[in-house]
Amino acid sequence: MSLEEPYDAQIRTHREQIQQISERRNADCSATKKLSSEILSLIFQQLPRTGNTPACIHVMRVCRLWRTIAQNEPRLWTDLTYTCTKWLGESIKRSKAAPVSIKYVACGAVLGIVSEPLCPPPYFASTNSSKPPFSHWNATPVIVREILEPLFELPRKLGELHVVGCRDLITRLAAPAPYLSALELAGVDIPENFLGGVAPRLQSVDLRTTRVPLDASWLKNVRRLALCRWRPTGDNNAKTILSTLAQLTQLEFLSMSFPETLTAMGSDIDKVTLSSLKTAQFSFSSDQLRLVGIFDYITCPIIRQLSINWPPDFSDAALAMRVGRFFSENCDFTPDILARVVDPLPQIRVFGRERDGPKLYFANCHLTSLDDFFVQTFPGIHIRCLKILEGGLALRNHPIEELFIRDPEYRALLDEGSIYPNLRRMTLVNISLTPKAQTLSNLKRWLKSQRKLEELTIMGRKAFTEKDIRALREIVAVVKQVPYDQNGEPS
């Protein structure tokens, strides 16, 4: 063999690989070239941005056809929320008449005006905004503000508006905004002539530390409304707030903390029906617990999720029962799933029914006797799925069929020797076997006592060897060891 032959062999191999890649490229590109410009444009609109560069910039670098389509499609240039200064002016020009999305934060406006969110999703509903919370926004650079400010003179040009501070700019928005679909404001009072009272496509509104005219005509088509640290422009009482919310006939999502000065229900309150409301979350301070009575005056015939953010260390079972009964009566709800979560904080109790069924969430809830709460709130309740992510809770008098548990609760469970006659599925999350011999022996003994157990899932850190898994399969028919999956948490 000559010195060149090994190199020649490698060259031939690489040539074959290059040929295969070229064939795959040609096949893929030929399929793409058959797509119409309209289809390609729709595909481009779904591409995520990378950093501060619009996604269409990357598209333009692929080929001449794609560059031509991207340059001539105004909807690809409408997201100005994170566009760098280099592309901002060009994006506004290429967006033509298409409505744009703007994020504008006044210098120094963020500090001291933003409250913490009630609780992070999925346990508490989010407003589904594509933008991060206000508290994560930095002040808009001066050069960017100078480019964006003329757009406030053109309400017809606005598709989404996310603004912190800048009252002088908000007052300019006195003409109708026919294409505005999402609005986020913090730290500004809304003027009476805002948007000329006309915003027919406005569906998502998030207002914080803001005076809010709830009876404004531009709110009438809203589907998602979030109010945090707000105050009404009119009468500050529960009756006015409820009657105004009832007029929002398309409202599907409501997230609300009550105005700080509102601490009592008042009198002469009429019952209202929120006919379209599916998801709601309310936050109560320690001075506002009397406002829980508001649920006596609300009917929500299609509600599916209710989240309550109680004040720290809340333990008033009577108030919790009041909310539970409201939810039960409005959606024919008797939970069969109970979960307790402490990560992320605050501690959350989840009362659910089936995977996609109604759910009731309590944050900061520390009830001393859940059995009493269950019996008095949900007559005939039978918990079938128990997800203990923190804190011991056995509920041995319920027909538990599925158990979800992690350290250190599972050790306490083994020590107690609790028997669940109906248990069929069990999931252990991030458990430790230290000291291994004793802990594994206790686990095997406990599993043998569960007569109907059919499936054991071990999720998270790999504390079990293949030998351990084989030993467990002699007791339980199906034993699976899987990596940690967020979907394994209570939902």
C-alpha positions in Angstrom: 0.0 0.0 0.0 1.4 3.4 -1.0 1.3 6.4 1.2 -1.4 8.0 -0.8 -3.9 5.1 -0.8 -5.4 5.7 2.7 -5.9 9.4 1.9 -7.5 8.5 -1.5 -9.9 6.1 0.3 -11.0 8.9 2.7 -11.4 11.3 -0.2 -13.7 8.8 -2.0 -15.7 8.3 1.2 -16.2 12.1 1.6 -17.2 12.4 -2.0 -19.9 9.8 -1.5 -21.1 11.6 1.6 -21.1 14.9 -0.3 -23.1 13.4 -3.1 -25.7 12.0 -0.6 -26.0 15.4 1.1 -26.4 17.1 -2.3 -29.2 14.7 -3.3 -31.0 15.3 0.0 -30.6 19.0 -0.4 -31.9 19.0 -4.0 -34.9 16.9 -2.9 -35.8 19.2 0.0 -35.3 22.3 -2.0 -37.3 21.1 -5.0 -40.2 20.4 -2.6 -39.9 23.9 -1.1 -39.7 25.5 -4.5 -43.1 24.1 -5.4 -44.7 26.1 -2.6 -46.5 29.2 -3.6 -45.3 32.6 -2.3 -48.5 32.9 -0.2 -47.7 29.6 1.6 -44.0 30.5 2.1 -45.1 33.9 3.5 -47.4 32.2 6.1 -44.5 29.8 7.0 -42.1 32.7 7.5 -44.6 34.5 9.8 -44.4 31.5 12.2 -40.6 31.6 12.5 -39.3 32.7 16.0 -36.9 35.6 16.2 -33.3 35.1 17.3 -32.2 37.7 19.8 -33.0 41.2 18.6 -32.9 40.3 14.9 -36.3 39.8 13.1 -36.7 36.2 11.8 -37.2 37.5 8.3 -33.6 38.7 8.2 -32.4 35.1 8.4 -35.0 34.1 5.8 -33.7 36.7 3.4 -30.2 35.2 3.4 -31.3 31.8 2.1 -32.1 32.5 -1.5 -33.3 35.2 -3.9 -36.9 33.9 -3.9 -37.1 33.9 -0.2 -35.5 37.4 0.0 -38.0 38.8 -2.4 -41.0 37.3 -0.5 -39.7 38.6 2.9 -39.0 42.1 1.6 -42.5 42.4 0.2 -44.5 40.9 3.0 -45.4 43.7 5.5 -46.6 41.3 8.2 -43.0 39.9 8.6 -41.8 43.3 9.8 -44.5 44.2 12.4 -42.8 43.0 15.6 -40.9 46.1 16.9 -40.7 45.0 20.5 -37.2 43.7 20.4 -35.9 44.8 17.1 -32.4 46.3 17.3 -31.8 49.9 16.3 -30.2 48.8 13.1 -33.4 47.3 11.8 -36.1 49.4 13.6 -36.5 52.1 11.0 -36.3 49.6 8.1 -38.9 47.4 9.8 -41.3 50.3 10.2 -40.9 51.2 6.5 -41.4 47.7 5.3 -44.4 47.0 7.5 -46.3 49.6 5.4 -49.9 49.7 6.5 -49.7 46.5 8.6 -50.3 47.1 12.4 -47.2 46.8 14.5 -46.3 45.7 18.0 -44.5 48.2 20.2 -42.8 47.9 23.6 -42.0 51.3 25.2 -40.6 51.7 28.7 -39.9 55.1 30.1 -36.5 55.7 31.8 -36.9 54.8 35.5 -40.5 53.9 35.1 -40.2 50.2 36.0 -38.8 50.6 39.5 -41.3 50.5 42.3 -44.5 50.1 40.2 -44.7 46.4 39.4 -46.1 43.8 41.7 -45.2 40.1 41.7 -47.4 37.9 39.5 -50.0 36.0 41.5 -48.3 32.7 40.8 -46.4 31.3 37.8 -48.2 29.1 35.3 -49.3 26.4 34.8 -50.6 26.4 38.4 -52.0 29.9 38.0 -53.1 31.1 34.6 -51.0 33.5 32.7 -52.4 36.3 30.4 -50.8 34.4 27.5 -48.8 37.4 26.5 -45.9 36.8 24.1 -43.9 39.4 26.1 -42.2 38.8 29.5 -43.5 40.3 32.7 -43.1 44.0 33.2 -40.6 43.4 36.0 -38.2 42.0 33.5 -38.3 45.0 31.1 -35.4 47.4 30.8 -35.9 51.1 29.9 -36.1 51.7 26.2 -33.0 53.3 24.8 -33.4 57.0 23.9 -32.6 56.4 20.2 -35.3 53.7 20.0 -37.8 56.0 21.8 -37.2 58.7 19.2 -38.0 56.3 16.4 -41.1 54.8 18.1 -42.7 58.0 19.4 -44.2 59.2 16.1 -46.2 55.9 16.0 -48.2 57.1 19.0 -49.7 59.7 16.6 -51.0 56.9 14.4 -53.4 54.7 16.5 -54.4 53.0 13.2 -50.9 51.6 13.0 -51.0 49.9 16.3 -51.5 46.1 16.6 -50.0 45.5 20.1 -49.0 48.1 22.6 -46.9 47.4 25.7 -46.1 50.5 27.7 -44.6 51.4 31.1 -44.8 55.0 32.1 -45.0 57.6 29.4 -48.3 59.3 30.3 -47.6 62.1 27.7 -47.5 59.5 24.9 -50.7 57.7 26.1 -52.6 61.0 26.0 -51.8 61.2 22.3 -53.8 58.1 21.6 -57.1 59.8 21.2 -58.1 58.5 17.8 -59.7 55.0 17.2 -57.3 52.1 17.0 -59.2 49.6 14.7 -56.4 47.0 14.6 -55.2 47.1 18.2 -55.5 43.5 19.6 -53.4 43.5 22.8 -52.7 46.3 25.4 -50.4 46.3 28.4 -50.0 49.4 30.5 -48.3 50.0 33.8 -47.8 53.2 35.8 -50.0 55.4 33.8 -53.6 56.7 34.2 -55.8 56.1 31.2 -57.3 59.3 29.9 -61.1 59.6 29.3 -60.7 60.0 25.5 -58.3 57.0 25.2 -58.5 55.5 21.7 -61.5 57.7 21.1 -63.4 54.9 22.8 -63.0 52.7 19.8 -60.9 49.5 19.6 -63.1 46.8 18.1 -60.3 44.1 17.8 -58.9 44.6 21.3 -59.1 41.2 23.1 -56.2 41.1 25.6 -55.7 43.8 28.2 -53.2 43.8 31.1 -53.3 46.9 33.4 -51.0 47.4 36.5 -50.7 50.4 38.9 -53.2 52.2 36.7 -56.5 54.0 37.1 -58.9 52.0 35.0 -62.2 53.2 33.5 -63.9 49.8 33.5 -66.9 51.2 31.8 -64.9 52.4 28.8 -66.3 51.4 25.4 -62.9 50.3 24.1 -63.1 47.4 26.6 -66.4 45.9 25.5 -64.9 43.2 23.2 -62.1 42.1 25.6 -61.7 38.4 26.1 -58.7 38.4 28.5 -58.4 41.0 31.3 -55.7 41.3 34.0 -55.9 44.0 36.7 -53.1 44.3 39.3 -52.7 47.1 41.8 -55.3 49.1 40.0 -58.0 51.5 41.0 -61.3 52.3 39.2 -61.9 55.8 38.0 -65.5 55.8 39.3 -67.0 54.4 42.5 -64.6 52.2 44.4 -67.0 49.5 45.5 -67.7 45.9 44.9 -71.1 46.6 43.3 -69.7 48.9 40.6 -66.9 46.5 39.8 -69.2 43.5 39.5 -71.8 45.2 37.4 -69.1 46.6 35.1 -67.5 43.1 34.6 -70.9 41.7 33.8 -71.1 44.1 30.8 -68.0 42.5 29.3 -70.0 39.7 27.7 -67.1 38.1 25.8 -64.7 38.0 28.8 -63.2 34.5 29.0 -60.1 35.1 31.3 -60.0 37.3 34.3 -57.0 37.9 36.6 -57.7 40.5 39.3 -56.3 41.8 42.6 -58.8 44.1 44.3 -58.0 47.8 44.7 -56.1 48.3 48.0 -58.8 50.7 49.3 -61.5 48.2 48.8 -61.8 46.2 52.0 -65.5 45.6 52.5 -68.3 44.3 50.3 -70.8 47.1 50.9 -74.6 46.6 50.6 -77.3 46.4 48.0 -75.3 44.2 45.6 -77.0 42.6 42.7 -76.0 39.1 41.5 -74.3 39.1 38.2 -73.6 36.4 35.5 -70.2 36.2 33.8 -71.6 34.1 31.0 -68.3 33.6 29.0 -65.8 33.3 31.8 -63.8 30.1 31.7 -60.6 31.0 33.7 -60.4 33.3 36.7 -57.8 34.1 39.4 -58.3 36.4 42.3 -55.7 37.8 44.8 -56.7 38.8 48.4 -54.6 40.7 50.9 -54.9 40.0 54.6 -57.1 43.1 54.9 -59.4 42.0 52.1 -60.6 38.6 53.2 -64.1 39.9 53.7 -64.2 40.4 50.0 -64.4 36.6 49.6 -68.2 37.2 49.9 -68.0 38.5 46.4 -68.5 34.9 45.2 -72.0 34.9 46.6 -72.9 37.4 43.9 -71.2 35.8 40.9 -72.5 33.1 38.6 -70.1 31.6 36.0 -71.9 28.8 34.2 -68.9 27.6 32.1 -66.0 28.3 34.4 -63.3 25.6 34.2 -60.4 26.9 36.3 -60.3 29.1 39.4 -57.1 30.2 41.1 -57.1 31.9 44.5 -54.0 33.7 45.8 -54.6 33.8 49.6 -52.5 36.1 51.9 -49.4 34.4 53.5 -50.1 31.6 55.9 -53.8 31.6 55.2 -55.7 28.9 57.2 -59.3 30.0 57.4 -61.2 26.8 56.4 -64.6 28.6 56.3 -63.5 31.0 53.6 -61.8 28.3 51.7 -65.0 26.3 51.8 -66.9 29.3 50.5 -64.8 29.4 47.4 -64.8 25.7 47.0 -68.6 25.6 47.1 -68.8 28.4 44.6 -66.6 26.5 42.1 -68.4 23.2 42.7 -71.9 24.8 42.1 -70.9 26.6 39.0 -69.2 23.7 37.1 -70.7 20.6 38.9 -67.3 20.0 40.4 -66.3 17.2 42.8 -62.5 16.7 42.7 -60.9 13.3 42.5 -57.3 14.6 42.2 -55.4 16.3 45.0 -51.9 17.7 44.6 -49.7 19.8 46.8 -46.8 21.8 45.2 -44.1 24.0 46.7 -41.9 24.4 43.7 -42.3 27.1 42.4 -43.3 29.0 45.5 -45.7 29.9 47.0 -47.1 26.6 48.2 -50.1 25.6 46.0 -52.8 23.0 46.5 -54.5 21.7 43.4 -57.9 20.2 43.4 -58.7 18.7 40.1 -60.9 16.3 38.2 -59.4 14.2 35.3 -56.5 15.5 33.3 -58.4 18.0 31.3 -61.2 18.6 33.8 -62.0 21.5 36.0 -59.2 22.7 38.4 -59.3 24.7 41.6 -55.9 26.2 42.8 -55.2 27.6 46.2 -51.9 29.4 46.8 -50.5 30.1 50.4 -53.2 27.7 51.7 -52.4 26.0 55.0 -55.6 24.2 56.1 -55.0 22.0 59.2 -57.7 19.4 58.3 -58.2 18.7 54.6 -60.6 15.8 55.4 -63.0 18.2 57.1 -62.6 20.7 54.2 -63.4 17.9 51.7 -66.4 16.5 53.4 -68.0 19.9 54.1 -67.1 21.4 50.7 -67.6 18.5 48.3 -70.2 16.0 49.7 -69.6 12.5 48.4 -65.9 13.3 47.4 -63.6 10.4 46.7 -59.9 11.3 46.0 -58.5 8.8 43.5 -55.3 10.5 42.5 -53.0 11.8 45.2 -49.9 13.8 44.2 -47.8 14.7 47.3 -44.9 16.8 46.2 -44.3 18.2 49.7 -45.8 17.6 53.1 -47.2 14.4 54.4 -50.8 13.7 53.5 -52.0 10.1 53.5 -55.8 10.3 53.0 -56.0 6.6 53.6 -59.8 6.7 53.9 -60.1 7.6 50.2 -60.0 5.1 47.3 -56.5 6.2 46.1 -55.7 4.5 42.7 -52.7 6.7 41.7 -50.0 8.0 44.0 -47.3 10.5 43.0 -44.6 11.2 45.7 -41.0 12.2 46.2 -38.4 12.6 49.0 -38.8 12.9 51.9 -42.5 12.1 51.9 -42.0 8.6 50.5 -39.7 7.7 53.4 -42.4 8.7 55.9 -44.9 6.6 53.8 -42.6 3.6 54.1 -42.2 4.1 57.8 -45.9 4.4 58.4 -46.6 1.3 56.3 -49.8 2.9 54.9 -51.8 0.5 52.8 -53.9 1.7 49.9 -56.3 -1.2 48.9 -57.1 0.3 45.5 -53.6 1.6 44.5 -52.8 0.6 40.9 -50.2 3.1 39.8 -47.4 4.8 41.7 -44.7 7.4 40.6 -41.6 8.1 42.7 -39.9 11.4 41.8 -36.2 12.2 42.6 -36.0 9.8 45.5 -32.8 8.7 47.2 -31.9 5.2 48.4 -29.5 6.3 51.1 -28.8 4.1 53.1 -29.5 1.8 50.1 -29.8 -1.7 51.7 -32.4 -0.6 54.3 -34.3 1.8 52.1 -34.6 -0.6 49.2 -35.7 -3.4 51.6 -38.4 -1.1 53.1 -39.6 -0.1 49.6 -39.9 -3.7 48.5 -41.8 -4.7 51.7 -44.2 -1.7 51.2 -44.8 -2.6 47.6 -45.7 -6.1 48.5 -48.4 -4.9 50.8 -50.1 -3.0 48.0 -52.1 -5.9 46.6 -53.4 -4.2 43.4 -50.3 -2.3 42.4 -49.8 -2.8 38.7 -47.3 -0.1 37.6 -44.3 1.7 39.2 -42.6 4.6 37.5 -39.3 6.0 38.9 -38.7 9.5 37.6 -35.7 11.7 38.0 -32.3 10.9 39.4 -31.1 7.3 38.7 -30.9 5.9 42.2 -31.8 2.4 41.0 -29.5 0.1 39.2 -30.7 -2.4 36.6 -30.4 -5.1 39.3 -32.7 -3.1 41.6 -35.2 -2.7 38.8 -35.2 -6.4 38.1 -35.8 -7.0 41.8 -38.8 -4.6 41.8 -40.3 -6.3 38.7 -40.6 -9.5 40.8 -43.1 -7.6 42.9 -44.7 -5.1 40.4 -45.5 -6.2 36.9 -44.5 -3.0 35.2 -41.5 -1.0 36.5 -40.3 2.0 34.4 -37.4 4.3 35.0 -37.6 7.6 33.1 -35.8 11.0 33.2 -37.5 13.8 35.0 -40.3 15.2 32.8 -42.1 18.4 33.7 -45.3 16.8 32.5 -45.0 14.4 35.4 -45.8 17.2 37.8 -49.4 17.8 38.7 -51.2 19.7 36.0 
